[in-house]
Amino acid sequence: GTSLKFIPGTITNNNGECLTFEADISRNISYYLEGIFLISLFGKEKLNLNITGVTNNLFDISMDSFKVVIMSLLDKIVFGDTGNKIEIKQRCFYPNNSGEVSVVFPIIRFI
């Protein structure tokens, strides 16, 4: 039931400016960040994102677990860039929608 429209082009990551996104209450914030993380690594600038929503539910990985896994992965694939961060500003459980996470994902300069 899900459709995706893909238009080939350059991934700009909003030219490094902060994006704000409100996640749906039915899924955890980590659900959205899993896909965004992979795409943002190939952008022109760092991705700076502020996302609000549920930080822990029964279906998806918690934001704390996501943070540990992604930060250790970034240490292995991104060299010389220490600007990456995942900051959990406010935690919440389903069905509350008041959690807030701030992320900065770096770009890969070479593989």
C-alpha positions, 0 to 999 in steps of 0.5 A: 500500500505504500508508494514512493515517488523518486526523482533522481538528482542531488541530495542537498540535505537542505544545505545544512539548515535545520529541518523540523519534522513531526513523526506520526504517533503510530511509529517510533522516531527511530523508524523514520531515522533508519531510512533518513540516515542511509540517504543523508550520508550521500548528501552535499552537506550534513543533515541537521534534523529536529524530529518530534514524536514517540521515542519508545513503543512496542513495534520499533527499536527504542531511540536509546538503542538506535543512538548506540548502534548508529553512533558506533556505525558512524565512527567506523564509516566517517573519518575525521568528522566529529560533528555527528550527534544524536541528542534525545531532548525529551523521551515519551512512550506511546500514545504520548507524542511529546518526544523530541530528538535532534540529529546531525548526520555527517556525509561520506567524503569517500568510500 
